[in-house]
Amino acid sequence: MTKVCTKVTIIAAFALSWSFLSRPAAAAEVIDRIVAVVNGQIILQSDWNDALRYEGLLSARAVSDFSEDDRRAVLDRLIDQELLGEQMKSALIKHASEEEAAAQVAQVRQLYPDAATEDGWKAVLARFGLTEKAFVAHVQQQIDLMRLVDAHLRPTVQIDSKSIEAYYRDKFVPQLKQSGAGEVPLEEVSAKIREMLTEEKVSELMVSWLQSLRSESKVNVQGAPEPPADGVLNR
């Protein structure tokens, strides 16, 4: 029962930067575009591109390898982030510290052997078109959002002893036998099983909550994604 090192996979690539990009010209030339509007809040193509770069970095994938479905899923997560961000305004959540973010950044760096040094890590970030400051802010934001989800949903989850016993009997013990490991008493793993089942239930409830938020919101998606020209991982 290996716990996922971060919860980034549940709700991955959540950063938005609210700015239009333009450059002086005889006639103003817009080089950014709106891709979605969520309750009046704009998500730009540049926001989407940034999220793709974050996702690529976190999964050690070249952005150019993302399929159209992959890119669409990233946009969906940006929309979810906007919906959760609205809920954050009325929630009392302790914001993630730089130290907490640094611990998760350290886990991401382990994906890249050449990130063992500071210069190597900066080079990895540069390959994705990201800066260290922006990435740390992105990680802090994700921690905050997951704290919001936990605060809203975890208190509603109740895992009874029968559920723990059933998991131990039907899944944990067979896995032990298959791996050839020795028997482990239920008492020794009960707390871990409870936490794992709780996490699974919170994830299920989060999907339902986001669906409910969407049904109560005005969400307008305005086009197909355009993959960024930079931020591609070359390995």
C-alpha positions as CSV (number, residue, x, y, z in Angstrom):
1,M,0.0,0.0,0.0
2,T,2.4,2.7,-1.2
3,K,1.0,6.1,-0.6
4,V,1.3,8.4,-3.6
5,C,4.1,10.8,-2.8
6,T,2.0,13.9,-3.4
7,K,-1.6,14.6,-4.1
8,V,-0.6,16.4,-7.2
9,T,-2.1,13.6,-9.3
10,I,-5.7,14.2,-7.9
11,I,-5.9,17.6,-8.9
12,A,-2.6,18.2,-11.0
13,A,-1.6,21.5,-13.0
14,F,-3.6,24.1,-11.1
15,A,-1.9,27.5,-11.7
16,L,-3.5,30.5,-13.4
17,S,-1.9,33.8,-14.3
18,W,-4.4,36.5,-15.0
19,S,-2.8,38.7,-17.7
20,F,-3.3,39.4,-21.4
21,L,-0.1,39.5,-23.5
22,S,0.3,42.0,-26.2
23,R,3.1,43.9,-27.9
24,P,3.1,47.5,-29.4
25,A,2.2,47.7,-33.0
26,A,0.4,50.1,-35.4
27,A,-2.7,48.0,-34.8
28,A,-2.7,46.2,-31.5
29,E,-1.9,42.5,-32.0
30,V,-3.4,40.2,-29.4
31,I,-1.1,37.2,-28.9
32,D,-3.1,35.5,-26.2
33,R,-6.7,34.3,-26.3
34,I,-9.5,33.3,-24.0
35,V,-10.0,29.5,-23.8
36,A,-12.6,29.3,-21.0
37,V,-14.7,31.6,-18.8
38,V,-15.8,30.3,-15.3
39,N,-18.4,32.4,-13.6
40,G,-17.0,35.5,-15.3
41,Q,-13.3,34.6,-14.6
42,I,-11.1,34.2,-17.6
43,I,-8.7,31.4,-18.4
44,L,-6.2,32.3,-21.1
45,Q,-4.3,30.2,-23.6
46,S,-1.1,31.2,-21.7
47,D,-2.6,29.9,-18.5
48,W,-3.3,26.6,-20.2
49,N,0.2,26.4,-21.6
50,D,1.7,27.1,-18.2
51,A,-0.5,24.3,-16.7
52,L,0.7,21.9,-19.4
53,R,4.3,22.7,-18.5
54,Y,3.7,22.1,-14.9
55,E,2.0,18.8,-15.7
56,G,4.9,17.8,-17.9
57,L,7.4,18.6,-15.2
58,L,5.5,16.7,-12.6
59,S,5.1,13.6,-14.7
60,A,8.5,13.8,-16.5
61,R,6.7,14.0,-19.9
62,A,7.5,16.1,-22.9
63,V,4.7,18.6,-23.4
64,S,4.8,17.8,-27.1
65,D,3.8,14.2,-26.2
66,F,0.5,15.3,-24.7
67,S,-2.5,14.2,-26.8
68,E,-5.5,16.4,-27.4
69,D,-7.3,14.5,-24.7
70,D,-4.4,15.0,-22.3
71,R,-4.5,18.8,-23.0
72,R,-8.2,18.9,-22.6
73,A,-7.9,17.1,-19.2
74,V,-5.5,19.8,-18.1
75,L,-8.0,22.5,-19.0
76,D,-10.6,20.7,-17.0
77,R,-8.3,20.8,-14.0
78,L,-7.8,24.5,-14.5
79,I,-11.6,24.9,-14.5
80,D,-11.8,22.8,-11.3
81,Q,-9.2,25.0,-9.7
82,E,-11.2,28.1,-10.4
83,L,-14.3,26.6,-8.9
84,L,-12.4,25.5,-5.8
85,G,-10.7,28.9,-5.6
86,E,-14.1,30.5,-5.3
87,Q,-14.8,28.2,-2.3
88,M,-11.4,29.1,-0.8
89,K,-12.5,32.7,-0.4
90,S,-14.9,31.8,2.4
91,A,-12.8,29.0,4.0
92,L,-10.4,29.3,6.9
93,I,-7.4,27.5,5.5
94,K,-3.8,27.7,6.7
95,H,-1.8,28.6,3.7
96,A,1.2,26.4,2.8
97,S,4.6,27.6,3.9
98,E,7.7,27.8,1.8
99,E,9.1,24.9,3.8
100,E,6.1,22.7,3.1
101,A,6.3,23.5,-0.6
102,A,10.1,22.8,-0.6
103,A,9.4,19.3,0.7
104,Q,7.2,18.5,-2.3
105,V,9.6,20.2,-4.7
106,A,12.3,18.0,-3.4
107,Q,10.2,14.9,-4.3
108,V,9.7,16.2,-7.8
109,R,13.5,16.8,-8.2
110,Q,14.1,13.1,-7.5
111,L,12.4,12.4,-10.9
112,Y,15.4,14.1,-12.6
113,P,19.0,12.8,-11.9
114,D,20.5,16.0,-13.2
115,A,18.4,18.0,-10.7
116,A,20.7,17.0,-7.8
117,T,22.5,20.3,-8.0
118,E,20.8,23.8,-8.0
119,D,22.1,24.6,-11.5
120,G,20.9,21.2,-12.8
121,W,17.4,21.8,-11.3
122,K,17.2,25.3,-12.8
123,A,18.2,23.7,-16.2
124,V,15.3,21.2,-15.8
125,L,12.9,24.0,-15.0
126,A,14.2,26.0,-18.0
127,R,13.5,23.1,-20.3
128,F,9.9,23.4,-19.4
129,G,9.9,27.2,-19.6
130,L,9.4,27.5,-15.8
131,T,11.1,29.4,-13.0
132,E,11.7,28.1,-9.5
133,K,9.7,30.9,-8.0
134,A,6.7,30.2,-10.1
135,F,6.9,26.5,-9.5
136,V,7.1,26.9,-5.7
137,A,4.0,29.2,-5.9
138,H,2.2,26.6,-7.9
139,V,3.0,23.8,-5.4
140,Q,1.9,26.1,-2.5
141,Q,-1.4,26.7,-4.3
142,Q,-2.0,23.0,-4.8
143,I,-1.3,22.3,-1.1
144,D,-3.9,25.0,-0.2
145,L,-6.5,23.5,-2.5
146,M,-6.0,20.0,-1.1
147,R,-6.3,21.4,2.4
148,L,-9.6,23.0,1.3
149,V,-10.8,19.6,0.0
150,D,-9.7,17.8,3.2
151,A,-11.4,20.4,5.4
152,H,-14.6,20.2,3.4
153,L,-14.8,16.4,2.9
154,R,-12.7,14.5,5.3
155,P,-15.0,15.1,8.3
156,T,-17.9,13.5,6.4
157,V,-15.9,10.2,5.9
158,Q,-16.5,7.4,8.4
159,I,-14.6,4.1,7.9
160,D,-15.9,1.3,10.1
161,S,-14.1,-1.7,11.4
162,K,-16.0,-4.0,9.0
163,S,-14.6,-2.1,6.0
164,I,-11.1,-2.4,7.3
165,E,-11.5,-6.1,8.0
166,A,-12.9,-6.7,4.6
167,Y,-10.0,-4.9,2.9
168,Y,-7.5,-6.8,5.0
169,R,-9.1,-10.1,4.2
170,D,-10.0,-9.6,0.5
171,K,-7.0,-7.5,-0.7
172,F,-4.2,-7.1,1.8
173,V,-3.7,-10.7,2.7
174,P,-3.9,-12.0,-0.9
175,Q,-1.3,-9.4,-1.9
176,L,1.0,-10.5,0.9
177,K,0.7,-14.1,-0.2
178,Q,1.3,-13.2,-3.8
179,S,4.5,-11.3,-2.9
180,G,5.7,-14.1,-0.7
181,A,5.8,-11.9,2.3
182,G,5.1,-13.1,5.8
183,E,1.8,-12.7,7.6
184,V,1.1,-9.3,9.1
185,P,-1.6,-9.1,11.9
186,L,-4.6,-6.9,11.2
187,E,-3.8,-4.8,14.3
188,E,-0.5,-3.7,12.8
189,V,-1.9,-2.3,9.6
190,S,-5.4,-1.3,10.7
191,A,-4.5,2.4,10.9
192,K,-2.8,2.4,7.5
193,I,-5.8,0.7,5.9
194,R,-8.2,3.2,7.5
195,E,-6.2,6.1,6.2
196,M,-6.0,4.6,2.7
197,L,-9.7,3.9,2.6
198,T,-10.3,7.5,3.8
199,E,-8.2,8.9,1.1
200,E,-10.1,6.8,-1.5
201,K,-13.4,8.1,-0.2
202,V,-12.3,11.7,-0.1
203,S,-11.2,11.3,-3.8
204,E,-14.6,9.9,-4.7
205,L,-16.4,12.7,-2.8
206,M,-14.2,15.4,-4.5
207,V,-15.3,14.2,-7.9
208,S,-19.0,14.5,-6.8
209,W,-18.3,17.9,-5.2
210,L,-16.7,19.3,-8.4
211,Q,-19.6,18.0,-10.5
212,S,-22.0,19.8,-8.2
213,L,-20.0,23.0,-8.4
214,R,-20.0,22.8,-12.1
215,S,-23.7,22.2,-12.3
216,E,-24.2,25.4,-10.2
217,S,-21.8,27.5,-12.2
218,K,-21.5,29.1,-15.6
219,V,-18.6,27.5,-17.5
220,N,-17.9,28.3,-21.1
221,V,-15.1,26.5,-22.9
222,Q,-14.1,28.3,-26.1
223,G,-11.7,26.3,-28.1
224,A,-9.3,23.5,-28.7
225,P,-5.9,23.7,-27.0
226,E,-2.8,24.8,-28.8
227,P,0.4,23.1,-27.5
228,P,3.1,25.6,-26.4
229,A,6.1,25.9,-28.7
230,D,8.5,25.9,-25.7
231,G,8.7,24.1,-22.4
232,V,9.3,20.7,-24.0
233,L,11.3,18.1,-22.2
234,N,14.2,16.8,-24.2
235,R,15.8,13.8,-22.6
